[in-house]
Amino acid sequence: MLKRLLRWGAACLLLVLLAGWIFSHGMFIWSIDWDNPRPFLESDVNSIDYVDGKLVANLDQYRIEYIPLEDMPPHLIEAFVAVEDRRFFDHRGVDYRGIFRALRANLSLGDIAEGGSTITQQLARNLFLNLDQNLERKIAEASIALQLERRYDKEEIIEMYINQVNFGAGNWGVVRAARKYFDKDVADLTIGEAALLAGLVQAPNAYTPAKGWELAITRQRVVLNRMVDMGFITSEQAATEVYQVEN
């Protein structure tokens, strides 16, 4: 009798905790301002202040300069799709096939070589969540991604993503990254340069060319090869574009 009561009590407690989590998660989703997911993009704040004559923090590097999708070269979009989310235009926010593919690849290599988050999930995380690696955050990420896909079309989603993602060394958004690493406007990026930028976002602080070009170019080759696999470019183009950046 006592064991039955304990089991019943434990089950009730779990149900209460689950209901509480569902309620809090639902309130969080409900509180999101879906019509204004980019409140930080047009900030005019450049710095915090000076203390004893020294700049405390420079926020200008975090102020994002926005560029519409139609002003981006097509190969920039293709580079991101190839390396970050090959089924971006097919799924509805969460790629279940991609999750299993990434899990299989990571298990076979014994390391995290491939992620399972779609571009939409990454956008959800970057806009509304923290970077904690836990189940609760992953569930919230997927839920928000599904909501984003209902409210925005694919072009709007990838436009927002490329404009706010971190490219390393304090460069948020492709406009700043193109200027920092290549001294170019986004529209003038070559295939190789676009591939290099797309390769940075997996681990921007590790791959940033600000620390040297070797890792960035290694990652660039991965992106170019995936662009070849998807039929975006030829293998001859891929080989040529690597050397354009490398030299």
C-alpha positions as CSV (number, residue, x, y, z in Angstrom):
1,M,0.0,0.0,0.0
2,L,2.8,2.4,0.9
3,K,4.7,1.7,-2.3
4,R,1.6,2.3,-4.3
5,L,1.0,5.6,-2.6
6,L,4.7,6.6,-3.2
7,R,4.4,5.7,-6.9
8,W,1.1,7.6,-7.2
9,G,2.7,10.6,-5.4
10,A,5.8,10.5,-7.6
11,A,3.6,10.3,-10.7
12,C,1.5,13.3,-9.5
13,L,4.6,15.3,-8.8
14,L,6.0,14.6,-12.3
15,L,2.7,15.6,-13.8
16,V,2.7,18.9,-11.8
17,L,6.3,19.6,-12.9
18,L,5.5,18.8,-16.5
19,A,2.4,21.0,-16.4
20,G,4.4,23.8,-14.9
21,W,7.1,23.6,-17.5
22,I,4.5,23.5,-20.3
23,F,2.8,26.6,-18.8
24,S,6.0,28.6,-18.4
25,H,7.2,27.6,-21.9
26,G,3.8,28.5,-23.3
27,M,3.9,31.9,-21.6
28,F,7.4,32.5,-23.0
29,I,6.3,31.7,-26.5
30,W,3.2,33.9,-26.1
31,S,5.3,36.8,-24.8
32,I,7.6,36.9,-27.9
33,D,7.1,40.0,-30.1
34,W,6.8,38.0,-33.4
35,D,6.3,41.2,-35.4
36,N,9.6,42.7,-34.3
37,P,12.2,40.0,-34.1
38,R,15.1,42.3,-34.8
39,P,14.9,45.1,-32.2
40,F,18.7,45.4,-32.1
41,L,19.3,45.9,-35.8
42,E,19.0,49.7,-36.0
43,S,20.5,50.7,-32.7
44,D,22.4,54.0,-32.8
45,V,24.3,53.2,-29.6
46,N,28.1,53.3,-30.2
47,S,29.6,53.0,-26.7
48,I,28.8,52.7,-23.1
49,D,30.9,55.3,-21.4
50,Y,34.4,56.3,-20.3
51,V,35.8,55.6,-16.8
52,D,39.0,57.3,-15.8
53,G,39.6,58.2,-19.4
54,K,39.2,54.6,-20.7
55,L,36.4,53.3,-22.8
56,V,34.4,50.8,-20.8
57,A,32.8,49.0,-23.8
58,N,32.4,49.7,-27.5
59,L,29.0,48.6,-28.7
60,D,29.4,49.8,-32.3
61,Q,30.8,46.4,-33.4
62,Y,27.6,44.8,-32.2
63,R,25.3,47.2,-34.1
64,I,24.1,45.3,-37.1
65,E,24.0,46.8,-40.6
66,Y,21.1,45.3,-42.5
67,I,21.2,44.2,-46.1
68,P,18.1,42.9,-48.0
69,L,18.3,39.5,-49.5
70,E,18.0,40.8,-53.1
71,D,21.3,42.6,-52.6
72,M,23.1,39.5,-51.6
73,P,24.8,37.4,-54.4
74,P,23.0,34.0,-54.9
75,H,26.2,32.1,-54.1
76,L,26.2,33.5,-50.6
77,I,22.8,32.0,-49.9
78,E,23.9,28.8,-51.5
79,A,27.0,28.6,-49.3
80,F,24.9,28.9,-46.1
81,V,22.4,26.4,-47.3
82,A,25.1,23.9,-48.3
83,V,27.0,24.0,-45.0
84,E,24.4,24.8,-42.4
85,D,21.0,23.4,-43.6
86,R,20.9,21.5,-46.9
87,R,17.2,20.9,-46.6
88,F,16.4,24.5,-45.6
89,F,13.9,25.0,-48.4
90,D,12.2,21.7,-47.8
91,H,11.5,21.4,-44.0
92,R,9.2,23.5,-41.9
93,G,11.6,24.7,-39.2
94,V,12.9,21.4,-37.8
95,D,14.6,18.8,-40.0
96,Y,14.0,15.5,-38.4
97,R,16.0,13.7,-41.1
98,G,18.8,16.1,-40.5
99,I,18.8,15.4,-36.8
100,F,19.2,11.6,-37.4
101,R,21.8,12.2,-40.1
102,A,23.8,14.4,-37.7
103,L,23.5,11.9,-34.9
104,R,24.6,9.0,-37.1
105,A,27.6,11.1,-38.4
106,N,28.7,12.1,-34.9
107,L,28.4,8.6,-33.5
108,S,30.5,7.2,-36.3
109,L,33.2,9.7,-35.7
110,G,33.0,9.8,-32.0
111,D,32.8,13.5,-32.0
112,I,30.4,16.4,-32.8
113,A,31.2,16.9,-36.5
114,E,27.8,17.8,-37.6
115,G,25.0,19.7,-36.0
116,G,21.3,19.0,-36.2
117,S,19.9,22.5,-35.8
118,T,18.4,24.1,-38.9
119,I,19.0,27.7,-40.0
120,T,15.5,28.5,-38.6
121,Q,16.4,26.9,-35.2
122,Q,19.7,28.8,-35.2
123,L,17.8,32.0,-35.8
124,A,15.4,31.2,-33.0
125,R,18.3,30.6,-30.7
126,N,20.2,33.8,-31.7
127,L,17.1,36.0,-31.5
128,F,15.3,34.7,-28.4
129,L,17.3,32.2,-26.4
130,N,20.7,31.7,-24.6
131,L,23.4,29.3,-25.7
132,D,22.9,26.7,-22.9
133,Q,23.3,23.2,-24.2
134,N,20.3,21.5,-22.5
135,L,17.1,19.7,-23.4
136,E,14.9,22.6,-22.3
137,R,16.6,25.0,-24.6
138,K,16.6,22.6,-27.5
139,I,12.8,22.1,-27.1
140,A,12.2,25.9,-26.9
141,E,14.5,26.3,-30.0
142,A,12.4,23.9,-32.0
143,S,9.1,25.4,-30.8
144,I,10.2,28.9,-31.8
145,A,11.5,27.7,-35.1
146,L,8.1,26.2,-36.0
147,Q,6.5,29.5,-35.1
148,L,9.0,31.5,-37.2
149,E,8.2,29.3,-40.2
150,R,4.5,30.0,-39.8
151,R,5.0,33.7,-39.7
152,Y,7.8,34.3,-42.2
153,D,8.7,32.8,-45.6
154,K,12.0,31.1,-46.3
155,E,13.5,34.2,-47.9
156,E,12.7,36.4,-44.9
157,I,14.1,33.8,-42.5
158,I,17.5,33.3,-44.3
159,E,17.7,37.1,-44.7
160,M,17.4,37.7,-41.0
161,Y,19.8,34.8,-40.2
162,I,22.6,36.0,-42.5
163,N,22.2,39.6,-41.2
164,Q,22.5,38.8,-37.5
165,V,24.7,35.7,-37.2
166,N,28.2,35.9,-35.6
167,F,31.2,35.8,-37.9
168,G,33.8,36.1,-35.1
169,A,35.9,39.0,-33.8
170,G,32.9,41.0,-32.9
171,N,31.5,41.0,-36.4
172,W,27.7,40.4,-36.3
173,G,26.0,40.3,-39.7
174,V,27.4,39.7,-43.2
175,V,27.9,43.4,-44.0
176,R,30.4,43.9,-41.2
177,A,32.1,40.5,-41.9
178,A,32.5,41.2,-45.6
179,R,34.0,44.6,-44.8
180,K,36.3,43.3,-42.0
181,Y,37.7,40.2,-43.7
182,F,37.7,41.3,-47.4
183,D,37.2,45.1,-47.4
184,K,34.2,44.6,-49.7
185,D,30.5,45.2,-50.1
186,V,28.4,42.0,-49.7
187,A,27.3,42.2,-53.4
188,D,30.9,42.0,-54.5
189,L,31.8,38.8,-52.6
190,T,33.2,36.0,-54.7
191,I,32.1,32.3,-54.4
192,G,35.2,31.6,-52.3
193,E,34.7,34.5,-50.0
194,A,31.1,33.7,-49.5
195,A,32.1,30.1,-48.7
196,L,34.6,31.2,-46.2
197,L,32.1,33.5,-44.4
198,A,29.5,30.7,-44.3
199,G,32.1,28.4,-42.8
200,L,32.8,30.7,-39.9
201,V,29.4,30.6,-38.2
202,Q,29.8,27.0,-36.9
203,A,32.5,28.2,-34.5
204,P,33.2,31.9,-35.1
205,N,35.6,32.5,-32.3
206,A,37.7,29.5,-33.4
207,Y,37.6,30.0,-37.2
208,T,37.8,33.8,-37.4
209,P,40.6,35.0,-39.8
210,A,41.5,37.5,-37.1
211,K,43.4,34.6,-35.5
212,G,44.9,33.5,-38.8
213,W,43.6,32.2,-42.1
214,E,44.6,28.5,-41.8
215,L,41.5,27.2,-39.9
216,A,39.2,29.5,-41.9
217,I,40.5,28.2,-45.2
218,T,40.2,24.6,-44.0
219,R,36.6,25.2,-43.2
220,Q,36.1,27.1,-46.5
221,R,37.1,23.9,-48.3
222,V,34.4,22.0,-46.5
223,V,31.8,24.6,-47.6
224,L,33.0,24.5,-51.2
225,N,32.9,20.7,-51.3
226,R,29.3,20.8,-50.0
227,M,28.4,23.4,-52.6
228,V,29.8,21.0,-55.3
229,D,27.8,18.1,-53.8
230,M,24.6,20.1,-54.0
231,G,25.3,21.1,-57.6
232,F,25.7,24.8,-56.8
233,I,29.2,25.0,-58.3
234,T,31.6,22.7,-60.2
235,S,34.6,21.0,-58.7
236,E,36.8,23.2,-60.9
237,Q,35.2,26.3,-59.5
238,A,35.8,25.0,-56.0
239,A,39.5,24.5,-56.5
240,T,39.9,27.9,-58.1
241,E,38.0,29.7,-55.4
242,V,40.1,28.2,-52.6
243,Y,43.3,29.6,-54.1
244,Q,41.8,33.0,-54.6
245,V,41.4,33.4,-50.9
246,E,44.5,31.5,-49.9
247,N,46.8,33.7,-51.8
